[in-house]
Amino acid sequence: MAAAFSVRQADYGHPSDAAAVVALLDAYASDPAGGGEPLSDFVKANLARELAARPQAYSVLAFDGEQPVGLVNCIEGFSSFKCKPLVNVHDVAVLASHRGRGIAEAMLAEAERIAVERGAVKMTLEVLSGNVPAVKLYRRIGYEGYQLDPAMGTAQFMQKWLGAS
């Protein structure tokens, strides 16, 4: 039987929540699905404070007892077509030891609840095509490729780094 877990919105001002956000994101960044490199010392030292300074950001944490085991970072944006907020799910991380237990799904449900509370009209996320378990989860809970007109195809996620990273 799977161990019980809990999910809740992170409080960036609470030292244990701030540490959990950083530690879980560092574990994700170090995983091949997150790029395979740990967070820089700068990010570790500043992430929680910078998230707290942005009212459009929120995170959801999952706990196995007192141990933080999962993280979802969300950033509110704006849908110009609907003239309402949207929420981008920027990171979904579950410790390898706790994957396959429904933790990501529960965290995303809480992230969605908060998005609805904020008046968001949709949620977006990006996922690497090779992350098959994540793609299956996202499709199962209602995410799909973005398109306006099927004749124009689906959107592609692209990036351009600005300045020194």
C-alpha positions as CSV (number, residue, x, y, z in Angstrom):
1,M,0.0,0.0,0.0
2,A,1.4,3.4,-0.9
3,A,2.3,5.8,1.9
4,A,0.0,8.6,2.6
5,F,1.1,12.1,1.5
6,S,-0.2,15.6,1.7
7,V,-0.1,18.6,-0.5
8,R,-0.4,22.3,0.2
9,Q,0.7,25.7,-1.1
10,A,4.2,26.7,-0.1
11,D,4.8,29.7,2.1
12,Y,8.0,31.2,0.7
13,G,8.5,33.2,4.0
14,H,8.6,30.0,6.1
15,P,12.2,28.8,6.3
16,S,11.3,25.1,6.0
17,D,9.1,25.7,2.9
18,A,11.7,27.9,1.3
19,A,14.4,25.2,1.9
20,A,12.0,22.5,0.5
21,V,11.4,24.5,-2.7
22,V,15.1,24.9,-3.3
23,A,16.0,21.3,-2.4
24,L,13.3,19.8,-4.5
25,L,14.0,22.1,-7.5
26,D,17.7,21.2,-7.1
27,A,16.9,17.5,-7.2
28,Y,14.8,18.0,-10.3
29,A,17.5,20.1,-12.0
30,S,20.0,17.3,-11.3
31,D,17.8,14.7,-12.8
32,P,18.1,14.0,-16.5
33,A,14.5,15.2,-17.0
34,G,15.5,18.5,-15.5
35,G,18.8,18.9,-17.5
36,G,21.1,16.9,-15.3
37,E,22.9,19.8,-13.6
38,P,22.3,21.1,-10.1
39,L,21.2,24.6,-9.4
40,S,23.9,27.3,-9.1
41,D,24.8,28.6,-5.7
42,F,23.2,31.9,-6.8
43,V,19.9,30.2,-7.5
44,K,20.0,28.2,-4.3
45,A,20.6,31.4,-2.3
46,N,18.0,33.6,-4.0
47,L,15.2,31.4,-5.4
48,A,12.7,31.5,-2.5
49,R,13.2,35.3,-1.9
50,E,12.8,36.0,-5.6
51,L,9.6,33.9,-5.9
52,A,8.2,35.6,-2.8
53,A,8.8,39.0,-4.4
54,R,6.5,38.0,-7.3
55,P,2.8,37.9,-6.4
56,Q,2.2,36.1,-9.7
57,A,4.2,33.1,-8.5
58,Y,3.1,30.2,-6.3
59,S,4.3,26.8,-5.5
60,V,2.7,23.6,-4.3
61,L,4.6,21.2,-2.1
62,A,4.0,17.5,-1.4
63,F,5.0,15.8,1.9
64,D,5.4,12.2,2.9
65,G,4.9,12.8,6.6
66,E,7.3,15.7,7.3
67,Q,9.6,15.0,4.4
68,P,9.1,17.2,1.3
69,V,8.9,14.9,-1.7
70,G,7.3,17.0,-4.5
71,L,7.1,20.5,-6.0
72,V,5.1,22.4,-8.6
73,N,6.1,25.9,-9.4
74,C,3.5,28.1,-11.1
75,I,3.7,31.5,-12.7
76,E,0.7,33.6,-13.5
77,G,0.6,35.1,-17.0
78,F,-2.1,36.7,-19.1
79,S,-4.3,35.4,-21.9
80,S,-4.7,38.3,-24.3
81,F,-7.4,36.4,-26.2
82,K,-9.5,36.0,-23.1
83,C,-8.3,39.1,-21.2
84,K,-7.9,37.0,-18.1
85,P,-5.0,35.4,-16.2
86,L,-3.6,32.1,-17.1
87,V,-1.2,30.0,-15.1
88,N,2.0,28.3,-16.5
89,V,3.1,25.2,-14.6
90,H,6.8,25.9,-14.8
91,D,8.2,22.9,-12.8
92,V,6.8,19.6,-11.7
93,A,9.2,17.6,-9.5
94,V,8.7,14.4,-7.5
95,L,11.7,12.7,-5.8
96,A,12.6,9.5,-7.6
97,S,11.9,7.5,-4.5
98,H,8.2,8.7,-4.5
99,R,7.3,8.6,-8.2
100,G,4.3,6.6,-9.4
101,R,2.2,7.3,-6.2
102,G,-0.1,10.0,-7.6
103,I,1.9,12.8,-6.0
104,A,2.3,14.9,-9.2
105,E,-1.4,14.5,-10.0
106,A,-2.4,15.7,-6.5
107,M,0.0,18.7,-6.6
108,L,-1.4,19.6,-10.1
109,A,-5.0,19.4,-8.7
110,E,-4.0,21.8,-5.9
111,A,-2.2,24.1,-8.4
112,E,-5.4,24.1,-10.5
113,R,-7.6,24.9,-7.5
114,I,-5.4,27.9,-6.8
115,A,-5.4,29.0,-10.5
116,V,-9.2,28.9,-10.5
117,E,-9.3,30.9,-7.2
118,R,-7.1,33.5,-9.0
119,G,-9.6,33.6,-11.9
120,A,-7.3,31.9,-14.4
121,V,-8.9,30.7,-17.7
122,K,-6.3,28.0,-18.4
123,M,-3.2,26.3,-17.3
124,T,-0.2,25.7,-19.6
125,L,2.9,23.6,-19.2
126,E,5.8,22.3,-21.2
127,V,7.2,18.8,-21.1
128,L,10.0,17.0,-22.9
129,S,8.6,14.5,-25.4
130,G,10.9,11.8,-24.0
131,N,9.4,12.1,-20.5
132,V,6.7,9.5,-21.4
133,P,5.3,9.1,-17.8
134,A,4.8,12.8,-17.5
135,V,3.2,13.2,-20.9
136,K,0.8,10.3,-20.1
137,L,-0.1,11.9,-16.8
138,Y,-0.7,15.4,-18.4
139,R,-2.9,14.0,-21.1
140,R,-4.9,11.8,-18.7
141,I,-5.7,14.9,-16.5
142,G,-6.8,17.0,-19.5
143,Y,-3.7,18.7,-21.0
144,E,-3.3,18.6,-24.7
145,G,-1.3,20.2,-27.5
146,Y,-2.2,23.9,-28.0
147,Q,-3.7,24.9,-31.3
148,L,-6.0,27.6,-32.6
149,D,-6.8,26.2,-36.1
150,P,-6.0,22.6,-36.7
151,A,-4.8,23.5,-40.2
152,M,-2.1,25.6,-38.6
153,G,-0.8,22.8,-36.4
154,T,0.1,22.7,-32.7
155,A,2.2,25.3,-30.9
156,Q,5.9,24.6,-30.3
157,F,7.7,25.7,-27.2
158,M,10.8,27.7,-28.0
159,Q,13.3,29.7,-26.0
160,K,16.0,32.4,-26.5
161,W,18.4,33.1,-23.7
162,L,19.0,36.8,-23.0
163,G,22.3,38.0,-21.7
164,A,24.4,36.0,-19.3
165,S,22.5,33.1,-17.7
